Amino acid sequence: MKIYQNVKLALKQLLSTKFRTFLTMLGIIIGVFSVILLISIGTAISKNVSTQLGDMGSNLVSVSFYPNNPTEKFTYKEATNLLEDGEIGSPEVMQTKAVRTNEHTDDMQVTGINDAYANIKNLELARGRFCSEVDVRYAQKVTVIGADVAKSYFKEQNPVGKYMRISGARYLVIGVLKEKGESLFGSADKKLFIPITSAERLFKTDSIDLYYIQAKSPNQVPSVVKQVDHKMSRLFPNDKDAYSVVNQQEALDTFDSITKTLTVGLGAIAGISLLVGGIGIMNIMLVSVSERTREIGIRKAIGARDSDILLQFLIEAVVLSLLGGGIGILLGIFSAQLVTILSDFEMIVSIPTILLAVGFSMFIGVVFGVVPAHKASKKMPIDALRAE
């Protein structure tokens, strides 16, 4: 009951000086708003990246080739020899080329792949078909285009069966991908995909930059990495820095660790705002204690104990902090929802984040309210009553 009465007194006191109360709460509002928004951004980035990497599966191994010697090559045939029974693999080699139809001309990213690429990258078709083994074997001039490419070059028409010129050569459109959106690895919506053997002719090189290998199961990934690394070391015995073999799950774990650290860092930066807000609360509470010295003296004269005065001012500081925290939480949630609505980036405001903000607000109120409350409780009644 005593706490309830003190809360009522605190609210009455704070409402009697609305403008000063708002200015005092402003630091807490900004701090909590920053905590909610920045942690939500960190969490959303982490989830987005984890989803994109996870879409390709935890049983994926990628081999990157970047030789120090420009005469060294890593060919598609050499890449296929890295595979063991039950494994599938696909190259990925990209160049920007001039692409045109009668209606539209632009520079686009053209990617050389094989028939396993769609499975490995989880690409889905909206129309037509994907590149087949026959297309790769006979270096057919066919292309599968992304959703944005289809809209830019063919508007509302069906692109399948129509021709596009890539660096002057005619390519038949055999498929259109479903819209997938942006990702860490670029957007498939803005690319054209052609058989790797056709890409070798178009790009005038038979060396590939990247090769994906999908193991039979996640449990076999370590042995696949070891096997691939051994074969690559035999291909390039004098230049082991020319390639890297990366386990997709390790990349996922590493990025997850980085984003968690980033989230903590962002939260800590926002916490500085809360600290500044806490100092503001302590400052205004000290002023309040000075202004209400006679009130303290009267309360003590009629029997109030030191603990009663301490509790009164401490609760006032906590209420002030919680009110600011509540407004900051509402602003943070509203801003996160606004970002989600206005962009493709989904902001995530989790319950733990809200609880953290509320807890931190209470902590700030208690910590920075103790000194003024203690000062108020130690005033002698006679001295307090003499104060002007």
N, C-alpha and C positions, 0 to 999 in steps of 0.2 A: 504493500500500500504506500509506503514511504517513497519507493521508487516512482510509482505512478504519479504521486503528488509532485515530486521533483521534476518529472518530465513535463507535466502541465505548467509548472512555474517556469521551466526553461523555455517552453514554446511561447508563453506569454511575454517573457523578457525579450526573446529574440524578435517577436513580432512588433514589439514596441519601438524597435530601432531597425526597421526593415532594410533601409538602404545600407546601413553599416553591416547588417547581417549578410546581405547579398554579396557585398564586396569581400567580406571575410570568407564566405563559402566559395568564392570564385576560384581560388587556388585549388580547393578540393575538387570542384566541378571539372576544371581543366585536367587535373591529375587523373581522376577516375575515368574521364572521357578518353584520355590518352592511353591509359592502361587497357581499357576495353578495346579500343580501335587497333592499337599496335599489336596486342597479343592476337586479336582476331585475324589481322593481316598475316602474321607469322604462321598461325594455325592453318589458314586457308592456303598459303603458299606450300606448306608441308603436305597438306592433303592432296593438293592439285598435282604436285610433283610425284608423290607416292602413287597416285592413281595412274598417271601417265606412264611411269616406269613399270608399275605393276601390270598394266594392260598388256605389256609384251611378255609377261611371265617371269617367274623367278628361275626358269631353266634356260635362260638365254645367255649366250657368251658372245661378245663382240670382239673382232680382231681389227684393229686400226693399223694402217700402214702409212708411215711418213718418213721415207728414207733420207739420210743425209747426202747420199750420192744420187744425183738426178738420173743416172743411167740404170739404177736398180728398179726392178719391176716386181709387182705381185699380181700375177694374172688370175683370171677367173678359173682357169683349169687348175692352177696351183691351189687356189682356195677350195675347190671342190674336193681335192685330195686330202684336205684336213678332216673330212667327215668320216665317221665310222658307221657301221650298220645301225639303222634306226634313227639316225640324226638327219635333220634337214638344215639347209643353209641357203643364204641368199646374199648376193653382193649389193652394194649401194654406191654408185658413182654418179656425181652430179656436176653439171655445168650449166651456165646461163646461155641460152640461145635465143635468136630471133624467131618468134613463132607468129605465123600470120594465116588468116583466111581472107576471103574477099572483103569481109566486113571489118576486120580488126587486125591490128599488128602491135606486138609488144615483145619485150624481152622477158622470157619466163625460165624457170628452173626446170631442166630436163634431167630425169633420174633413170639410170640404167639398172634394171632389176631382173630377176628370173621369176619362174612360176610359183616359187615358195614364198615370195616376199609378202603377199597379201596375208597369208597365214601367220607369218612371223610378226608382222606389224599390226595385225587385227584390223585390216582394212575391209570395208564392206562396200558392195556395189549397189548403186541406185539403178543403173541400166547396163545392159550388155554383159560382157564377160571380162575376165582378167587375162593377162598374158599366159599363154600355155607353154608347155615344154617344146612343142613343135615350133612355136614362134621364136623361142630362144635358139633352138637347134639350127633353124634356117634363116636366122637374122631377119625376120619379117619386119617390114616397115609398118608397124602397128603401134598405137598408143592408147593408154588409159589415162583419162584426164580427171583432175580434181573438180569439186563442185563449183568453186569460184571461177576456174578456167572455163567451164561449160557456160556459166552465166555471162562472162565477159565476151566470149567468142560466138556463142550461139543463141544468146538471149533465151527465148521461150521454146526454141526448137529442140528436137531430139538430136544430139550430136552423133549418136551411134550410126555408123555407115557413111559419115561425111569425112572429108579430108582436111588436114591441116598441114601447112608447110613449116618444117623445122629446119632452119638454116638452108632453106631452098628445096629440101627434099620432101616429097609427099608422103604423109603418114595417115593411115586409115584409123579413125577413132573406133575402137572396139568396145569401150566401156567408160562409164562415168562413176566415180566414187561417191558414196554418201558423204554429206557434209560432216566434218569431224571437228573443226575449230582449231585454234592455235594450240601448240604444244611446245615442249622444251626443244624439240628437234625440228621446229618449223611446222608449217601447215601443209598437210597433204592436199588441202583444198586448192592450193595455188601452184601445184606441180603437174608436170606431164611425166608419165612413166612409160618407158620403152624397153624392149628386150635388151639385156646386157650386151649381146652380140651385135645388135644394131647400134648401141651406144658406142661400142669400140670403134666402129666405122665413122660414126658421126663426130665423136670426140677426138678421133685420130690417135688413140692410145689404147693399149690392151691391159694397162695397169689399173687396178682398182684401189680405192682408198679404204673401204670398209666392208667387212664380211660378217654376217650374223650367223651363228650356229645355235640351233635349238636342240638341247639335249633331250633324251627320252623322258627324263624325270628330274626334278630339282635335286634329288639325292646324288645324281650322277654328274652334276655340274663340276665339283672339284676335280674329278678324274678327267673330265672333258678339257678343263682349263689346263691341266698338267699335260695331257696328250697333245693339245693344240700348241702349247708353248714349246714343247719338245720338237714338234714338226717344224714350227717357224724358226727355231734356232738352227735347225739343219738347213733350211732354205737360205737363211741369212747368218752364217756362222761368224762373219766379220763385222756385222753391224746389228747388234742386238738391241740398239736403241731405235732401230727403224720401225719397230712394231710394238704394240701393246695388246695384251689379252686381258679383257675385263669381264669379270663375273657380274651379271646384271644385279644380282641380289646384294653383292658387296657395294655396288654403286648406289643402290637404293638405301642400304644401311648408312653409308657415308653421308649421303645427302640428308637423310633423316636426322642424323646427328648434327649436321650443320644447321638445319632449319630449327631444331630445338634450341641450339645455342643462340641463333638469331632471335628467336622468340623471347628467350630469357633476357637477352641484351636489350631488345625493344621494350620489354616490361620494366627493366631497370631504369632505362632512360625516362619512361613515363613516371616511374616511382619518384624521380627527382622533383617532378611537378607536385606530387603529393607531399613531399617533404617541405617544399616551399609553402604549400597550402597549410601544412601543420604549424609552421612557424607563424603564419598569419593568424591562425586560431589562438596560439599561445599569446601573441602580442595583444589581440583584441580582448582576450580573457583577462590579461593583466590590467588593461585599461578599465575593464568592467569591474574588477575587484576594487580598484581605486575609486571609481565612481560610486560604488555601493557600500562604502566603508560603514556609513551610519546604519544601513540595513543589517549588515553583519553584526554590528554592535548591539542593535535592538534584539535580534534573534538570539544572540548569546546571553543577553541580559534576562531574557524570559525562559532560559533553560536549554537552548540549543547546544549540543556538544560539538567538539571539534570535528568529529566524524560526520555529523549532520551537515555542517558547512562544507566540508571536503566533498561529500557526496553530491550536494546541491550543485557546486560549480563544476565538478567532474562530469555529472550527467548533462549539464548545459553544454560543455565542450563536445561530448559524444553526440548529443542531438544535433548540434551545429554541423559536426563532421558527417553524420549520417544523412542529413538533409542535402548537403552538398554532394555526397556520394550517390544518393538516389537520383538527383538531377543529372549527374555525370553518367550514370548507368543508362538512363533513358536516352540521353543524347548519343551515347556510344552505340546503343542498339539501333536507334533511328538512322545514324550515319552509316552503319554497316548494311542495313537494309537498303538504304538509298544507293550505296555503291553497287550492291547486288542487282538492283533494278536497272540502273543506268549503264551497267557494263556486263560483260560475260564472266566477270570474276566473282565467284560466289564467296561472300564473307561469312564466316562462321563465328557466332557469338555463343560460346558454350556456357553451361551452368557453372562449371568450376571457375571460369573467368569472372563471372558475375559474383560468385561467392568470394573469390579472391579480392575483388574490388571492394565489396561490402566489408569483409574482414579487415582489409587494409585501412578503410575509412574509420572503423571503430578503433583500430590500433592507434591511428594518428590522433584521434580524439582523446583517447586515454593518455597516451604518452605526452602530448603537448598540452593537455588539460591538467595534468598532475601538478605542475609547478604553480600555476595561478590558484588552483584549488587548495593546495597546501599553504600557500601564502595567506589566502582568505581564512583558512581554519585556524591559523596561529595568531590572528589579531586579538589583542586583549580587549575585552568589552569596554572598559573605561576609555581606552585610547580611541577605539572605534567611534564611541558616542561623542567624543570631543571634536572629531573631524568635521570640517566644514563641507 
